[in-house]
C-alpha cells in the first residue's frame, strides 16, 4: 500500500493498493478481493475526514473480482 500527497498538492491524497505476483515474472498475483476487509476499512476511515463529494475512487473492474 502506498499513501502520499497528489503531486503538487498539499491537501489532496493518493492511496494506492497494488498487488504483486508471488512467483517469477509476476505470476500468481493475489486477487484484490482478498483485501476486501482492508479496503472497506480504508473507505470508512477516509469518509471520517472528507465529505463524500470530495472523494474520488478509481479502480479497474478486472481487479475487483
Secondary structure, DSSP 4 states (H G I P E B T S, - for coil): -EEEEPTT-SS-EEEE----BSSGGG-SBPPGGGGHHHHHHHHHHHHHHS-GGG------GGG--
